[in-house]
Amino acid sequence: MTIRSDIADRRAAILADIAAAAGTAGREPTDITLVAVSKRQDDARLEAALAAGQRVFGENRVQEAQSHWQARRADWPDLELRLIGPLQTNKASEAVALFDVIETLDRDKLARALRKAMDDLGRTPRLFVQVNTGEEDQKAGIAPADLREFLGRMREVYGFAIEGLMCIPPVQEPAGLHFALLARLAQDNDVPCLSMGMSADYATAIALGATSVRVGTAFFGERDS
């Protein structure tokens, strides 16, 4: 099997799973965006994904995303690029210039850097706030108890229209508990979108309200170590 046919088959299977999960939840499959996580993928796999019809990609690092997509944007003007990894403030301008969605807003220092970059560049990526639903010390994100106050500052001080919330559940806990928490937080704070669910649990995330799922291994296959 070629790389192109493999990835096309994988994508079709994921879209079928999304449709089935959406149908079970009484939702429309078109309301859920498949984000292909393209970190550490080579050119052949990126081109295969594009050939299969995939247009929304998630990247963890600004520099790698630039190498993957900056030159391709001219050929694929309908690309949507999402930053799903932590963002350093000194990369804010580069991130604003490249990404259409930044999903990892989680502190005021970053908000200030993003606001300045947006004003300087005249570009306004859509923004998600990352929530540390498991309150893990090693993970970025706003604690659930602090979210309302943080969202208020993002809206009132920085003038951001926050589109969504994002979470990465603890690996040792049932993901559904964290997806349900994120959905409640979104509803309580008038946030319309939820980025949650990865290769192993995106069907669960869709059942609990995900509007986008971030799928890497199931889409591209296991990466070479």
FILOMAR-966470 format. One line per field, with one value per residue: residue in three letters; chain; z, x, y of N, C-alpha, C in turn. Coordinates in pm, 1 decimal. Layout:
residues N
rest Ala,...
kette A,...
n_z Z,...
n_x X,...
n_y Y,...
ca_z Z,...
ca_x X,...
ca_y Y,...
c_z Z,...
c_x X,...
c_y Y,...
end
This chain:
residues 225
rest Met,Thr,Ile,Arg,Ser,Asp,Ile,Ala,Asp,Arg,Arg,Ala,Ala,Ile,Leu,Ala,Asp,Ile,Ala,Ala,Ala,Ala,Gly,Thr,Ala,Gly,Arg,Glu,Pro,Thr,Asp,Ile,Thr,Leu,Val,Ala,Val,Ser,Lys,Arg,Gln,Asp,Asp,Ala,Arg,Leu,Glu,Ala,Ala,Leu,Ala,Ala,Gly,Gln,Arg,Val,Phe,Gly,Glu,Asn,Arg,Val,Gln,Glu,Ala,Gln,Ser,His,Trp,Gln,Ala,Arg,Arg,Ala,Asp,Trp,Pro,Asp,Leu,Glu,Leu,Arg,Leu,Ile,Gly,Pro,Leu,Gln,Thr,Asn,Lys,Ala,Ser,Glu,Ala,Val,Ala,Leu,Phe,Asp,Val,Ile,Glu,Thr,Leu,Asp,Arg,Asp,Lys,Leu,Ala,Arg,Ala,Leu,Arg,Lys,Ala,Met,Asp,Asp,Leu,Gly,Arg,Thr,Pro,Arg,Leu,Phe,Val,Gln,Val,Asn,Thr,Gly,Glu,Glu,Asp,Gln,Lys,Ala,Gly,Ile,Ala,Pro,Ala,Asp,Leu,Arg,Glu,Phe,Leu,Gly,Arg,Met,Arg,Glu,Val,Tyr,Gly,Phe,Ala,Ile,Glu,Gly,Leu,Met,Cys,Ile,Pro,Pro,Val,Gln,Glu,Pro,Ala,Gly,Leu,His,Phe,Ala,Leu,Leu,Ala,Arg,Leu,Ala,Gln,Asp,Asn,Asp,Val,Pro,Cys,Leu,Ser,Met,Gly,Met,Ser,Ala,Asp,Tyr,Ala,Thr,Ala,Ile,Ala,Leu,Gly,Ala,Thr,Ser,Val,Arg,Val,Gly,Thr,Ala,Phe,Phe,Gly,Glu,Arg,Asp,Ser
kette A,A,A,A,A,A,A,A,A,A,A,A,A,A,A,A,A,A,A,A,A,A,A,A,A,A,A,A,A,A,A,A,A,A,A,A,A,A,A,A,A,A,A,A,A,A,A,A,A,A,A,A,A,A,A,A,A,A,A,A,A,A,A,A,A,A,A,A,A,A,A,A,A,A,A,A,A,A,A,A,A,A,A,A,A,A,A,A,A,A,A,A,A,A,A,A,A,A,A,A,A,A,A,A,A,A,A,A,A,A,A,A,A,A,A,A,A,A,A,A,A,A,A,A,A,A,A,A,A,A,A,A,A,A,A,A,A,A,A,A,A,A,A,A,A,A,A,A,A,A,A,A,A,A,A,A,A,A,A,A,A,A,A,A,A,A,A,A,A,A,A,A,A,A,A,A,A,A,A,A,A,A,A,A,A,A,A,A,A,A,A,A,A,A,A,A,A,A,A,A,A,A,A,A,A,A,A,A,A,A,A,A,A,A,A,A,A,A,A,A,A,A,A,A,A
n_z 0.0,-80.7,56.6,5.9,-44.9,197.5,388.5,283.8,321.1,599.8,674.8,566.3,724.5,978.7,939.2,893.8,1145.7,1294.7,1184.5,1265.1,1547.0,1582.6,1481.1,1668.9,1888.2,1813.2,1651.9,1381.6,1149.2,1008.5,1186.6,1326.5,1331.0,1179.0,1284.7,1165.0,1315.1,1253.4,1338.6,1323.8,1087.2,760.4,430.2,233.5,364.2,443.4,192.2,101.3,278.7,205.8,-59.3,-10.9,66.4,308.0,498.3,735.1,982.8,1271.1,1465.7,1683.8,1730.8,1648.7,1473.0,1339.0,1216.3,1039.6,862.3,755.3,632.2,537.2,275.7,135.2,148.1,-64.3,-265.9,-154.2,-70.6,93.6,328.7,680.6,965.5,1285.1,1600.5,1845.3,2047.9,2329.9,2348.7,2328.9,2444.8,2293.8,2043.2,1953.1,1748.0,1513.8,1531.9,1512.3,1254.0,1102.4,1188.4,1180.5,1387.8,1733.1,1992.7,2252.4,2445.9,2761.0,2962.9,3099.4,3017.2,2769.8,2639.6,2621.8,2447.7,2219.1,2160.9,2092.3,1868.5,1694.9,1654.9,1536.7,1302.4,1181.2,1178.9,1290.7,1445.1,1538.6,1876.1,2133.4,2473.0,2674.3,2905.7,3207.2,3294.1,3459.4,3647.3,3651.6,3744.5,3557.8,3321.1,3089.3,3099.7,3216.6,3545.0,3623.6,3819.8,3792.5,3548.8,3472.0,3562.3,3418.1,3150.7,3151.8,3171.0,2929.9,2745.5,2821.3,2885.2,2681.9,2454.3,2318.5,2130.8,2248.8,2107.9,2175.3,2405.3,2511.2,2598.1,2745.3,2864.4,3171.9,3133.8,3288.7,3373.8,3319.1,3009.7,2943.7,3172.5,3190.1,2946.6,2980.6,3190.1,3063.3,2873.1,3038.1,3149.8,2921.8,2850.8,3076.9,3051.6,2814.0,2577.9,2254.4,2124.0,2137.4,2168.0,2182.9,2246.5,2107.7,1917.0,2050.7,2178.9,2049.0,1971.8,2212.1,2294.5,2099.5,2160.4,2391.0,2314.6,2159.0,1919.4,1757.0,1680.5,1758.0,1577.5,1544.2,1539.8,1455.4,1214.1,1058.6,1109.7,1302.2,1413.7,1305.3,1534.7
n_x 84.2,54.2,183.7,5.9,-241.6,-274.7,-298.8,-520.7,-713.7,-707.5,-794.5,-1053.9,-1169.4,-1160.2,-1327.2,-1563.9,-1600.2,-1633.5,-1872.5,-2044.2,-2027.7,-2124.1,-2384.2,-2494.1,-2496.4,-2685.4,-2605.6,-2475.6,-2241.1,-2092.3,-2058.0,-1832.2,-1489.1,-1217.8,-896.4,-587.8,-304.3,3.5,266.5,611.1,587.9,675.9,746.3,623.3,407.3,260.7,190.4,38.2,-176.7,-290.5,-359.2,-558.6,-762.1,-757.5,-754.8,-723.8,-491.6,-296.8,-35.1,250.2,470.0,603.9,824.6,861.1,613.1,629.8,823.8,682.2,454.2,469.6,569.1,382.9,141.5,74.3,1.9,-208.4,-455.1,-676.5,-600.0,-614.5,-449.5,-361.0,-236.2,-148.2,18.7,225.5,291.2,557.0,620.4,800.8,766.4,530.2,464.1,542.4,370.4,116.8,135.6,136.4,-55.7,-403.4,-566.1,-511.9,-469.9,-384.2,-381.3,-305.1,-217.2,-161.3,69.7,125.6,-108.8,-77.1,142.1,33.2,-174.7,-29.8,111.7,-99.5,-207.0,13.1,50.1,-195.1,-359.1,-581.5,-587.4,-812.3,-897.1,-841.0,-875.0,-658.4,-736.9,-643.0,-759.4,-707.7,-549.5,-269.2,68.0,274.2,163.2,51.2,-200.5,-512.6,-639.7,-948.9,-1104.7,-1014.2,-1092.8,-1318.4,-1257.9,-1021.1,-1110.9,-1272.4,-1079.6,-943.0,-1135.4,-1218.7,-990.5,-803.8,-952.2,-1025.1,-1211.0,-1302.4,-1300.6,-1306.9,-1252.4,-984.2,-853.8,-625.1,-655.9,-548.4,-337.1,-381.5,-641.2,-998.5,-1087.6,-1334.4,-1444.1,-1305.9,-1362.8,-1635.4,-1627.8,-1496.4,-1688.8,-1898.8,-1777.4,-1745.3,-2011.4,-2100.3,-1958.3,-2017.5,-1880.1,-1831.6,-1701.6,-1528.9,-1225.5,-1126.6,-1034.1,-850.6,-653.0,-720.4,-959.8,-1151.3,-1416.1,-1554.8,-1517.4,-1665.3,-1922.9,-1958.0,-1960.0,-1751.6,-1624.6,-1411.2,-1162.9,-843.2,-631.4,-367.7,-187.2,-377.2,-444.0,-205.8,-57.1,178.7,461.2,802.1,1055.3
n_y -119.4,221.1,533.3,740.5,608.3,476.0,686.3,817.6,615.9,594.1,849.9,848.4,648.0,766.0,987.6,850.3,735.5,970.8,1063.6,857.2,875.3,1133.3,1103.8,924.6,1090.9,1270.4,1478.9,1685.5,1564.2,1752.9,1954.5,1906.3,1937.4,1782.1,1778.1,1729.0,1615.5,1720.3,1721.1,1641.9,1501.0,1384.1,1525.6,1366.9,1247.7,1470.5,1573.0,1360.0,1370.8,1617.3,1557.0,1374.0,1532.8,1664.2,1960.7,2097.5,2141.9,2059.4,2186.8,2160.4,2322.5,2640.0,2685.2,2439.1,2419.8,2634.6,2535.8,2324.3,2440.3,2708.6,2757.0,2610.0,2738.7,2908.6,2734.4,2603.3,2762.1,2731.4,2619.7,2557.0,2637.7,2529.7,2611.5,2394.4,2340.2,2449.7,2801.7,3021.0,3351.3,3501.0,3404.1,3494.3,3681.2,3545.1,3328.9,3451.3,3546.7,3312.6,3115.7,3024.4,2964.7,2976.6,2767.1,2761.1,2965.6,3085.6,3254.9,3583.7,3722.0,3607.7,3680.5,3959.4,3971.0,3852.1,4031.3,4261.4,4164.6,4106.5,4362.0,4486.7,4336.2,4330.9,4108.8,3857.1,3581.7,3317.9,3240.2,3004.2,2907.3,2728.2,2480.9,2343.4,2075.8,1861.7,1974.1,1945.9,1969.6,1970.9,2049.4,2296.4,2556.9,2699.4,2678.6,2519.8,2659.1,2916.0,3004.6,3166.8,3427.9,3469.7,3456.4,3681.3,3886.2,3842.1,3915.2,4174.3,4330.7,4276.7,4262.8,4029.9,3794.7,3511.5,3201.0,2929.1,2650.1,2440.5,2118.0,1879.6,1577.9,1410.6,1127.7,904.7,899.9,865.8,993.8,1099.7,1220.0,1457.0,1576.1,1620.3,1804.1,2020.1,2084.1,2173.9,2398.5,2556.4,2602.9,2743.3,2975.4,3095.8,3012.8,2902.3,2681.1,2362.6,2211.1,1901.8,1564.3,1300.3,1062.1,819.3,865.3,1021.3,972.4,958.6,1221.5,1359.1,1270.4,1412.9,1673.0,1787.7,2015.7,2015.0,1772.9,1643.0,1465.6,1249.1,1001.7,806.5,912.8,959.6,733.9,536.7,716.2,709.2,622.9
ca_z 0.0,-86.1,161.7,-30.3,-24.0,340.7,458.4,235.9,388.4,742.1,686.2,541.0,840.6,1088.3,906.9,917.2,1291.4,1337.7,1144.2,1350.0,1682.1,1575.8,1466.7,1797.6,1979.7,1758.2,1598.6,1241.8,1132.4,957.5,1298.7,1393.1,1244.8,1196.4,1281.4,1149.6,1389.5,1155.3,1393.9,1294.6,965.6,647.5,317.5,162.4,438.7,433.6,58.6,93.9,350.4,121.0,-173.5,36.9,91.8,439.7,490.5,868.7,1044.1,1400.0,1487.4,1821.9,1740.9,1543.4,1373.6,1256.6,1134.3,929.6,762.8,691.2,566.5,484.5,130.2,77.1,155.2,-195.6,-345.7,-84.3,-0.8,187.8,449.5,812.9,1054.4,1426.7,1697.4,1954.6,2148.5,2407.0,2272.6,2401.0,2408.6,2190.3,1913.9,1931.6,1617.0,1412.3,1542.1,1458.3,1108.9,1035.2,1228.4,1173.9,1520.4,1840.2,2090.2,2379.5,2527.6,2899.6,3061.8,3060.5,2944.2,2631.3,2584.4,2585.0,2328.9,2106.5,2127.1,2021.6,1737.3,1611.8,1618.1,1446.0,1175.2,1124.5,1159.1,1415.1,1457.3,1638.4,1999.4,2232.6,2600.9,2722.4,3044.7,3270.1,3365.6,3562.7,3737.0,3658.1,3756.9,3440.7,3202.7,3076.5,3101.4,3327.1,3634.4,3605.0,3912.5,3753.2,3409.5,3451.9,3577.7,3306.4,3030.3,3164.3,3134.3,2787.5,2669.2,2857.6,2883.3,2555.9,2341.7,2245.8,2121.6,2269.7,2031.1,2229.7,2511.6,2473.7,2711.0,2726.3,2991.1,3225.7,3067.0,3379.8,3415.5,3207.8,2937.7,2941.4,3287.2,3159.3,2837.3,3037.5,3264.9,2968.9,2813.7,3136.4,3160.0,2801.3,2859.8,3185.1,3018.4,2680.0,2479.9,2164.9,2063.5,2225.3,2105.9,2276.4,2184.9,2023.5,1843.0,2128.2,2250.1,1984.6,1970.1,2342.5,2294.0,2016.6,2237.6,2498.2,2261.8,2086.2,1786.5,1678.4,1740.7,1714.4,1553.9,1485.8,1509.8,1377.1,1080.3,984.7,1147.0,1401.9,1366.8,1328.7,1655.4
ca_x 0.0,132.6,155.1,-114.8,-362.3,-284.2,-352.3,-658.2,-798.5,-715.7,-880.2,-1192.3,-1217.0,-1182.8,-1447.5,-1678.0,-1616.8,-1688.4,-2012.7,-2118.3,-2035.7,-2213.5,-2520.5,-2537.1,-2517.9,-2785.8,-2536.7,-2438.2,-2096.6,-2029.4,-2031.6,-1709.6,-1372.6,-1104.2,-766.3,-480.1,-186.2,108.7,401.7,710.5,555.9,761.1,676.8,540.0,282.4,184.1,133.1,-66.7,-293.5,-350.8,-420.1,-679.0,-864.8,-745.0,-712.3,-705.0,-377.1,-251.2,109.4,289.3,578.6,597.6,930.6,831.4,497.8,678.0,890.4,581.0,340.1,484.4,581.4,267.4,19.5,40.8,-61.9,-327.0,-505.7,-782.8,-543.6,-636.2,-342.8,-391.7,-130.4,-205.6,122.3,254.2,348.1,642.1,584.6,890.0,722.7,392.2,448.0,549.3,248.6,6.4,154.4,119.6,-168.6,-540.4,-623.1,-415.6,-554.4,-314.1,-374.5,-317.3,-160.2,-170.0,189.3,105.5,-216.3,-19.0,225.5,-55.3,-244.9,64.6,138.8,-219.2,-215.1,124.1,39.0,-328.2,-411.6,-645.3,-620.9,-912.5,-828.4,-894.6,-804.9,-628.8,-777.2,-574.0,-871.3,-655.2,-465.8,-139.3,175.2,362.3,88.8,4.7,-345.2,-577.5,-716.4,-1092.5,-1157.6,-967.1,-1126.3,-1412.0,-1185.3,-927.3,-1186.8,-1312.9,-965.7,-914.6,-1236.9,-1231.8,-861.6,-731.8,-1044.5,-1028.7,-1333.5,-1255.1,-1385.7,-1320.6,-1168.7,-910.7,-792.5,-552.8,-680.3,-442.1,-339.4,-419.0,-779.5,-1093.5,-1092.9,-1470.2,-1467.3,-1245.3,-1439.9,-1760.9,-1594.9,-1469.9,-1817.0,-1971.6,-1709.8,-1778.1,-2150.7,-2113.4,-1885.7,-2058.2,-1774.8,-1904.7,-1630.5,-1452.8,-1121.3,-1096.6,-1035.7,-736.9,-669.6,-778.5,-1083.3,-1227.4,-1559.2,-1605.0,-1519.4,-1777.7,-2044.1,-1966.9,-1972.8,-1636.4,-1646.3,-1294.8,-1084.2,-704.6,-597.4,-235.4,-147.1,-479.4,-447.8,-81.0,11.8,283.8,581.5,929.2,1120.9
ca_y 0.0,344.2,630.7,815.0,528.3,448.8,803.2,838.0,517.5,631.3,968.0,807.7,572.9,861.6,1064.2,761.5,728.9,1099.3,1065.7,763.9,931.6,1248.5,1055.0,869.9,1203.9,1359.8,1595.8,1679.3,1543.9,1874.8,2045.0,1861.2,1954.8,1691.7,1844.9,1630.3,1662.3,1693.0,1736.1,1538.1,1426.1,1422.1,1588.0,1270.7,1228.3,1594.8,1579.1,1258.1,1423.2,1719.6,1489.5,1306.0,1632.3,1725.3,2099.8,2154.3,2074.2,2108.8,2179.4,2187.6,2420.0,2741.0,2668.9,2322.2,2454.3,2718.0,2451.3,2241.0,2502.9,2844.1,2752.5,2542.3,2818.6,2963.9,2629.6,2552.8,2880.4,2697.6,2560.0,2615.6,2591.5,2549.9,2585.9,2316.8,2323.4,2570.6,2913.1,3114.9,3488.2,3553.6,3349.6,3537.4,3744.1,3440.6,3249.2,3529.8,3556.2,3183.8,3031.5,3074.5,2940.3,2948.5,2697.7,2741.3,3086.3,3038.2,3345.9,3724.2,3762.2,3565.5,3763.6,4089.2,3952.3,3826.3,4155.2,4348.3,4106.2,4124.8,4503.3,4518.3,4264.2,4341.6,3972.5,3815.8,3439.5,3280.9,3202.5,2911.2,2904.6,2593.2,2457.9,2230.5,2014.4,1772.9,2055.1,1880.1,2068.8,1970.6,2089.7,2433.6,2572.5,2767.8,2592.5,2542.8,2759.8,3049.3,3030.3,3277.7,3553.5,3480.0,3490.1,3820.5,3970.9,3827.9,3987.5,4315.8,4400.7,4255.6,4270.8,3903.8,3715.3,3374.1,3110.5,2795.2,2595.9,2319.5,2046.9,1752.9,1508.7,1325.4,997.2,796.8,918.5,855.9,1121.1,1151.6,1308.9,1587.2,1634.5,1670.0,1925.4,2128.3,2123.0,2254.9,2527.8,2632.8,2646.8,2841.7,3097.8,3140.6,2984.1,2812.8,2568.3,2273.4,2130.1,1792.8,1432.7,1265.3,936.6,710.2,898.1,1128.7,941.1,1002.0,1367.8,1402.8,1244.8,1511.2,1807.8,1841.0,2073.4,1974.0,1664.9,1652.5,1325.0,1233.6,864.7,737.0,972.6,942.8,611.7,550.7,783.2,642.4,677.0
c_z 0.0,30.5,131.7,-3.0,123.8,412.9,411.7,305.3,535.8,761.1,666.0,661.3,958.5,1061.9,925.8,1066.6,1345.4,1304.7,1233.1,1491.1,1686.0,1566.0,1596.5,1896.3,1929.4,1702.9,1450.1,1230.1,1085.1,1067.4,1369.6,1293.6,1279.5,1179.0,1274.3,1214.7,1311.9,1208.8,1357.8,1174.3,850.5,531.8,247.2,232.3,437.8,296.9,40.9,164.3,267.3,1.5,-134.9,68.5,227.2,427.0,627.2,940.6,1176.1,1415.8,1631.2,1835.9,1620.2,1434.7,1282.5,1165.1,1016.6,821.1,688.3,594.3,500.0,331.8,63.2,71.5,19.3,-281.1,-283.9,-4.1,99.2,310.4,574.2,907.2,1197.7,1510.8,1818.2,2062.3,2220.8,2321.4,2364.1,2354.1,2298.3,2051.9,1876.2,1792.6,1505.2,1412.3,1482.1,1306.3,1037.2,1063.5,1213.0,1308.4,1616.2,1956.8,2230.8,2455.0,2673.3,3003.8,3007.0,2981.5,2796.9,2565.7,2540.8,2457.7,2204.3,2063.7,2047.2,1880.8,1643.6,1564.2,1516.8,1307.0,1108.1,1096.9,1292.2,1412.1,1561.3,1758.5,2082.9,2360.0,2640.7,2870.4,3095.1,3358.0,3476.6,3665.2,3761.8,3655.4,3628.7,3315.5,3207.2,3087.6,3227.7,3414.1,3616.9,3694.0,3872.8,3615.9,3391.0,3459.8,3461.1,3178.1,3034.1,3125.4,2985.2,2704.7,2695.7,2844.6,2744.7,2432.9,2258.2,2244.8,2132.5,2204.3,2101.5,2349.5,2460.8,2598.8,2661.0,2857.2,3041.7,3166.3,3157.2,3425.4,3294.9,3139.4,2942.6,3055.9,3257.0,3043.4,2889.5,3116.3,3169.9,2904.6,2909.8,3149.0,3038.8,2808.0,2963.2,3147.5,2875.8,2577.9,2385.5,2123.2,2165.3,2142.4,2205.9,2204.9,2091.2,1967.9,1921.3,2181.8,2179.7,1977.1,2101.7,2347.8,2213.3,2091.0,2344.0,2447.7,2187.5,1952.3,1697.5,1755.3,1676.9,1701.0,1481.9,1443.6,1423.8,1234.3,1000.5,1008.5,1248.8,1339.7,1391.8,1450.0,1620.0
c_x 88.2,96.9,25.2,-241.2,-383.0,-348.7,-493.5,-754.6,-816.5,-809.8,-1027.0,-1250.6,-1246.0,-1308.7,-1573.4,-1705.7,-1678.9,-1837.3,-2097.3,-2135.1,-2129.3,-2358.9,-2575.7,-2571.0,-2623.8,-2727.4,-2508.2,-2286.8,-2024.0,-2001.6,-1900.6,-1593.8,-1265.6,-974.9,-659.3,-353.7,-61.3,250.4,486.5,674.3,643.0,676.9,582.8,405.6,196.4,116.5,22.0,-193.6,-365.7,-422.7,-550.2,-792.0,-856.7,-692.3,-685.9,-598.1,-340.2,-102.3,141.7,391.7,577.0,700.2,903.7,712.0,538.0,742.2,790.1,492.7,364.9,490.6,459.1,143.4,-21.6,-33.4,-192.8,-388.8,-616.6,-730.7,-591.8,-532.9,-375.5,-267.8,-192.7,-102.7,148.9,323.1,429.7,611.1,674.2,860.6,583.1,372.2,450.5,422.5,129.4,15.2,117.9,-13.0,-301.6,-611.3,-508.3,-496.4,-496.8,-289.9,-398.7,-257.1,-161.8,-48.2,178.1,-3.9,-162.7,63.4,139.9,-129.0,-155.0,90.8,19.8,-231.2,-107.0,102.5,-97.0,-392.0,-466.6,-681.3,-730.8,-840.9,-910.3,-812.4,-782.7,-661.7,-707.7,-674.9,-825.4,-569.0,-330.0,-27.5,257.6,293.5,53.0,-147.1,-394.3,-650.4,-865.0,-1149.7,-1120.3,-1017.2,-1215.7,-1341.0,-1088.6,-999.7,-1233.9,-1201.4,-936.7,-1011.3,-1231.3,-1100.6,-797.9,-822.0,-1053.0,-1170.7,-1290.5,-1352.6,-1407.4,-1233.0,-1103.6,-859.4,-719.4,-567.4,-557.4,-451.8,-392.7,-564.0,-872.5,-1110.5,-1231.3,-1501.6,-1417.2,-1317.5,-1571.8,-1738.1,-1573.0,-1599.9,-1898.5,-1909.7,-1741.8,-1920.3,-2166.7,-2051.9,-1911.6,-1945.4,-1829.4,-1834.4,-1548.1,-1354.5,-1080.4,-1115.1,-919.5,-758.3,-746.0,-917.4,-1170.2,-1376.8,-1624.3,-1617.1,-1637.5,-1909.3,-2067.2,-1955.8,-1854.9,-1680.6,-1524.4,-1220.1,-946.1,-648.3,-463.4,-206.0,-249.6,-486.4,-322.7,-12.5,121.0,405.3,703.3,995.7,1256.6
c_y 125.0,435.9,703.8,734.2,497.2,566.0,834.6,742.1,552.5,750.8,930.8,732.3,666.4,942.5,979.7,747.3,857.4,1106.4,974.7,819.2,1051.0,1203.4,999.9,980.9,1301.2,1488.3,1576.2,1657.9,1669.4,1976.7,2012.5,1868.0,1852.6,1771.2,1736.2,1685.5,1621.2,1711.7,1614.0,1451.3,1475.2,1475.3,1491.6,1251.4,1355.2,1604.9,1475.5,1304.9,1528.4,1655.8,1419.2,1404.0,1699.6,1868.3,2163.3,2073.1,2141.6,2085.6,2219.0,2299.4,2513.3,2712.6,2549.7,2350.2,2542.4,2632.9,2363.4,2319.0,2637.6,2845.0,2690.3,2630.4,2874.7,2861.7,2580.4,2667.8,2851.3,2622.5,2633.0,2553.8,2628.5,2520.8,2517.7,2285.1,2454.2,2676.3,3002.5,3256.4,3543.8,3498.2,3399.9,3596.4,3640.3,3355.4,3323.0,3537.5,3426.5,3115.7,3103.3,3060.3,2912.7,2893.6,2696.2,2871.7,3047.4,3132.7,3487.7,3769.6,3725.3,3649.4,3899.2,4077.7,3928.1,3953.1,4249.1,4296.5,4124.3,4269.5,4539.9,4459.6,4279.6,4207.1,3922.6,3667.3,3418.1,3220.3,3105.0,2927.7,2759.6,2583.8,2331.9,2157.2,1920.9,1842.9,1988.4,1984.5,2080.3,2020.9,2236.8,2436.9,2640.8,2666.0,2621.4,2652.9,2902.0,3092.1,3152.3,3412.2,3575.3,3519.5,3635.8,3916.1,3962.4,3912.0,4138.2,4392.0,4393.7,4259.8,4145.3,3846.8,3568.7,3277.0,2977.9,2768.5,2467.7,2251.4,1923.3,1676.9,1433.0,1185.0,886.6,805.8,905.2,991.7,1183.4,1244.8,1449.2,1655.6,1692.1,1798.6,2042.5,2176.6,2208.5,2393.4,2615.8,2687.0,2757.8,2976.1,3147.2,3128.4,2876.6,2684.0,2491.2,2192.4,2023.1,1661.0,1414.0,1125.2,830.2,739.8,1001.8,1098.9,982.5,1153.1,1420.5,1382.2,1350.6,1654.9,1865.4,1900.2,2053.0,1866.7,1666.9,1511.0,1316.6,1091.7,792.3,789.6,937.1,808.3,640.8,619.8,695.3,704.2,734.1
end
